[in-house]
Amino acid sequence: MPPPQPPPNNTRYLQSENRIAYLTLILGFVASIPVTYFRGWRWGCGILIGAILAWFNFRWLKQGLDTFTDSAAQSNPRKTDVPIGTYFRAAFRYLLIAFAVYVIFKVLNVPVLSMIFGLCALGAATFAISVQEIQHSSD
């Protein structure tokens, strides 16, 4: 049996994940400024709230996947120690986001469409960081 391989250097991937998370918030904040000016404060808040929800979604997904991969790498795979909250966040994160959007829509009267546009900040941040990684992949 071959000796176990050392774990790969994940520093670059972790840095990319962190940049995606922060860029999501930055894009949401920057986009909310002109939207607030042209469409009103409710639309600006909706963009910002959507970006914050996208950030939470990304963080919960990252935490869940990190926990699952760590538990899969344990020496005894039959006895894995995965916190129950991990399963909850993995299974219900979209439901939680939908519930938060509904409550914000009903309580603050923020347009749902603006929150949906804010949720797109995660996709834009992921796209931007992916393009940057492709451009610097030869380094």
Residue frames as qw, qx, qy, qz and C-alpha x, y, z in Angstrom:
[[0.000, 0.890, 0.456, 0.000, 0.00, 0.00, 0.00],
 [0.415, 0.519, -0.043, 0.746, 1.46, 3.40, -0.99],
 [0.284, -0.291, -0.482, 0.777, 2.20, 5.91, 1.75],
 [0.101, 0.837, 0.516, -0.151, -0.44, 8.57, 2.33],
 [0.396, 0.519, 0.171, 0.738, -0.03, 11.73, 0.30],
 [0.182, -0.292, -0.368, 0.864, 0.44, 15.02, 2.13],
 [0.246, 0.773, 0.538, -0.228, -2.55, 17.32, 1.93],
 [0.458, 0.532, 0.275, 0.657, -2.44, 19.75, -0.99],
 [0.206, -0.195, -0.210, 0.936, -1.68, 23.38, -0.36],
 [0.045, 0.699, 0.695, 0.160, -5.15, 24.88, -0.14],
 [0.225, -0.497, -0.187, 0.817, -4.02, 28.41, 0.67],
 [0.019, 0.048, -0.444, -0.895, -4.82, 29.73, -2.80],
 [0.272, -0.442, -0.767, -0.377, -8.31, 28.22, -2.74],
 [0.333, -0.624, -0.570, 0.417, -9.02, 29.59, 0.73],
 [0.149, -0.355, 0.042, 0.922, -7.90, 33.03, -0.38],
 [0.139, -0.164, -0.618, -0.756, -10.22, 32.83, -3.40],
 [0.324, -0.567, -0.756, -0.046, -13.13, 31.82, -1.17],
 [0.287, -0.583, -0.358, 0.671, -12.45, 34.74, 1.15],
 [0.056, -0.179, 0.289, 0.939, -12.21, 37.16, -1.78],
 [0.209, -0.375, -0.741, -0.516, -15.54, 35.90, -3.15],
 [0.331, -0.635, -0.652, 0.249, -17.18, 36.45, 0.24],
 [0.223, -0.546, -0.146, 0.794, -15.85, 39.97, 0.68],
 [0.022, -0.040, 0.496, 0.867, -16.44, 40.94, -2.94],
 [0.166, -0.534, -0.794, -0.238, -20.07, 39.86, -2.59],
 [0.260, -0.739, -0.446, 0.433, -20.58, 42.37, 0.20],
 [0.214, -0.410, 0.188, 0.866, -18.60, 45.08, -1.57],
 [0.002, 0.186, 0.682, 0.707, -20.56, 44.66, -4.82],
 [0.202, -0.662, -0.720, -0.043, -23.84, 44.75, -2.93],
 [0.265, -0.694, -0.251, 0.621, -22.87, 47.93, -1.09],
 [0.160, -0.273, 0.377, 0.870, -21.52, 49.66, -4.20],
 [0.049, -0.332, -0.759, -0.558, -24.57, 48.69, -6.27],
 [0.187, -0.690, -0.672, 0.193, -26.96, 49.89, -3.58],
 [0.199, -0.472, -0.079, 0.855, -25.65, 53.47, -3.76],
 [0.126, 0.081, -0.438, -0.886, -26.81, 54.37, -7.31],
 [0.259, -0.407, -0.835, -0.264, -29.93, 52.24, -6.93],
 [0.222, -0.603, -0.558, 0.526, -30.84, 54.23, -3.82],
 [0.050, -0.373, 0.107, 0.920, -30.31, 57.47, -5.72],
 [0.230, 0.050, -0.596, -0.768, -32.34, 56.47, -8.80],
 [0.472, -0.296, -0.760, -0.335, -34.99, 54.11, -7.38],
 [0.543, -0.654, 0.018, -0.526, -35.30, 55.09, -3.70],
 [0.205, -0.553, 0.722, -0.361, -34.13, 53.83, -0.35],
 [0.856, -0.047, 0.396, -0.329, -36.32, 50.71, -0.38],
 [0.868, 0.476, -0.138, 0.019, -34.69, 49.46, -3.58],
 [0.261, 0.699, -0.578, 0.330, -31.22, 50.30, -2.26],
 [0.523, -0.405, 0.628, -0.410, -31.93, 48.44, 0.96],
 [0.940, 0.171, 0.177, -0.237, -33.22, 45.50, -1.07],
 [0.682, 0.597, -0.395, 0.151, -29.97, 45.27, -3.04],
 [0.002, -0.603, 0.664, -0.443, -27.92, 45.44, 0.15],
 [0.726, -0.213, 0.490, -0.432, -30.12, 42.93, 1.99],
 [0.936, 0.325, -0.041, -0.130, -29.92, 40.53, -0.95],
 [0.497, 0.623, -0.539, 0.273, -26.12, 40.78, -1.01],
 [0.298, -0.487, 0.664, -0.482, -25.96, 40.12, 2.74],
 [0.881, 0.001, 0.323, -0.345, -28.23, 37.09, 2.35],
 [0.824, 0.496, -0.273, 0.033, -26.01, 35.85, -0.51],
 [0.151, 0.629, -0.657, 0.386, -22.99, 36.26, 1.78],
 [0.614, -0.290, 0.579, -0.450, -24.73, 34.20, 4.50],
 [0.938, 0.261, 0.057, -0.223, -25.64, 31.56, 1.92],
 [0.623, 0.598, -0.471, 0.183, -22.03, 31.33, 0.75],
 [0.121, -0.551, 0.683, -0.464, -20.68, 31.13, 4.31],
 [0.779, -0.129, 0.448, -0.420, -23.15, 28.43, 5.31],
 [0.907, 0.393, -0.125, -0.086, -22.35, 26.43, 2.20],
 [0.401, 0.636, -0.583, 0.307, -18.62, 26.76, 2.85],
 [0.369, -0.446, 0.654, -0.486, -18.94, 25.77, 6.51],
 [0.894, 0.040, 0.275, -0.353, -21.11, 22.79, 5.65],
 [0.840, 0.476, -0.257, 0.042, -18.80, 21.52, 2.94],
 [0.164, 0.635, -0.647, 0.389, -15.73, 22.03, 5.15],
 [0.588, -0.318, 0.581, -0.465, -17.38, 20.03, 7.93],
 [0.944, 0.209, 0.118, -0.228, -18.43, 17.24, 5.58],
 [0.692, 0.571, -0.408, 0.169, -14.99, 16.95, 4.02],
 [0.082, -0.586, 0.673, -0.445, -13.29, 17.02, 7.42],
 [0.748, -0.175, 0.496, -0.404, -15.56, 14.27, 8.69],
 [0.919, 0.371, -0.070, -0.110, -14.97, 12.21, 5.54],
 [0.487, 0.630, -0.531, 0.289, -11.22, 12.47, 6.12],
 [0.568, -0.577, 0.464, -0.361, -11.43, 11.09, 9.67],
 [0.037, 0.391, -0.919, -0.030, -9.62, 7.84, 10.39],
 [0.200, 0.227, 0.939, -0.167, -12.81, 5.97, 11.28],
 [0.203, -0.086, -0.416, -0.882, -15.37, 6.80, 8.56],
 [0.384, -0.441, -0.792, -0.178, -18.14, 4.81, 10.28],
 [0.387, -0.704, -0.459, 0.379, -18.05, 7.08, 13.32],
 [0.295, 0.421, 0.122, 0.849, -18.08, 10.59, 11.94],
 [0.214, -0.580, -0.498, 0.608, -18.71, 13.57, 14.18],
 [0.092, 0.378, 0.379, 0.839, -20.78, 16.06, 12.19],
 [0.109, 0.210, 0.489, -0.840, -22.67, 18.70, 14.18],
 [0.267, 0.570, 0.775, -0.053, -26.44, 18.65, 13.72],
 [0.125, 0.801, 0.092, -0.578, -26.39, 22.33, 12.77],
 [0.101, -0.378, 0.675, 0.626, -24.37, 21.45, 9.68],
 [0.151, 0.313, 0.904, 0.249, -27.15, 19.21, 8.39],
 [0.108, 0.764, 0.524, -0.361, -29.73, 21.86, 9.22],
 [0.041, 0.726, -0.193, -0.659, -27.90, 24.62, 7.35],
 [0.120, -0.185, 0.808, 0.547, -27.20, 22.35, 4.38],
 [0.110, 0.418, 0.889, 0.152, -30.80, 21.23, 4.04],
 [0.008, -0.819, -0.559, 0.130, -32.61, 24.41, 4.92],
 [0.319, -0.356, 0.069, 0.876, -30.37, 27.28, 3.82],
 [0.018, -0.236, -0.531, -0.813, -32.53, 28.14, 0.81],
 [0.342, -0.660, -0.654, -0.143, -35.65, 27.85, 2.93],
 [0.421, -0.605, -0.296, 0.608, -34.12, 30.16, 5.52],
 [0.191, -0.132, 0.267, 0.936, -33.18, 32.70, 2.85],
 [0.160, -0.435, -0.649, -0.604, -36.66, 32.55, 1.33],
 [0.405, -0.696, -0.572, 0.156, -38.20, 33.04, 4.78],
 [0.363, -0.461, -0.093, 0.804, -35.90, 36.02, 5.46],
 [0.059, 0.106, 0.450, 0.885, -36.83, 37.59, 2.11],
 [0.275, -0.586, -0.683, -0.338, -40.53, 37.10, 2.86],
 [0.423, -0.678, -0.437, 0.412, -40.27, 38.65, 6.33],
 [0.286, -0.311, 0.103, 0.901, -38.25, 41.60, 5.05],
 [0.036, -0.296, -0.596, -0.746, -40.74, 42.08, 2.22],
 [0.353, -0.665, -0.635, -0.172, -43.70, 42.05, 4.60],
 [0.470, -0.669, -0.322, 0.478, -42.18, 44.07, 7.47],
 [0.289, -0.481, 0.152, 0.814, -40.02, 46.64, 5.67],
 [0.562, 0.732, 0.304, -0.237, -41.99, 46.65, 2.40],
 [0.142, -0.594, 0.598, 0.519, -38.76, 46.22, 0.41],
 [0.757, 0.434, -0.209, -0.442, -39.36, 45.07, -3.20],
 [0.900, -0.142, 0.408, 0.059, -38.62, 41.38, -3.66],
 [0.758, 0.606, 0.041, 0.237, -37.06, 42.03, -7.07],
 [0.080, 0.878, -0.385, 0.275, -34.43, 44.29, -5.50],
 [0.642, -0.514, 0.555, -0.122, -33.48, 41.55, -3.03],
 [0.918, 0.237, 0.300, 0.107, -33.23, 39.04, -5.88],
 [0.512, 0.794, -0.168, 0.283, -30.90, 41.41, -7.71],
 [0.274, -0.788, 0.491, -0.249, -28.86, 41.71, -4.52],
 [0.879, -0.197, 0.434, -0.028, -28.60, 37.92, -4.32],
 [0.806, 0.563, 0.030, 0.180, -26.93, 38.06, -7.74],
 [0.051, -0.901, 0.419, -0.098, -23.93, 39.77, -6.11],
 [0.714, -0.371, 0.591, 0.054, -22.60, 36.32, -5.18],
 [0.815, 0.405, 0.369, 0.190, -22.68, 35.22, -8.82],
 [0.355, 0.908, -0.107, 0.194, -20.97, 38.41, -9.94],
 [0.348, -0.784, 0.511, -0.062, -18.28, 38.05, -7.27],
 [0.817, -0.111, 0.554, 0.111, -17.69, 34.41, -8.16],
 [0.706, 0.648, 0.205, 0.199, -17.44, 35.29, -11.84],
 [0.125, 0.943, -0.264, 0.156, -14.96, 38.11, -11.17],
 [0.506, -0.621, 0.598, -0.013, -12.72, 36.00, -8.93],
 [0.860, 0.150, 0.474, 0.117, -12.86, 33.09, -11.41],
 [0.573, 0.794, 0.017, 0.203, -11.75, 35.34, -14.25],
 [0.130, -0.879, 0.439, -0.136, -8.95, 36.67, -12.06],
 [0.727, -0.352, 0.589, 0.024, -7.85, 33.12, -11.19],
 [0.827, 0.434, 0.316, 0.167, -7.85, 32.12, -14.86],
 [0.345, 0.903, -0.163, 0.197, -5.74, 35.16, -15.77],
 [0.168, -0.762, 0.587, -0.218, -3.21, 34.36, -13.04],
 [0.972, -0.115, 0.162, -0.124, -3.25, 30.58, -13.41],
 [0.790, 0.477, -0.246, 0.297, 0.14, 30.55, -15.14],
 [0.109, -0.800, 0.423, -0.411, 1.81, 32.11, -12.07]]
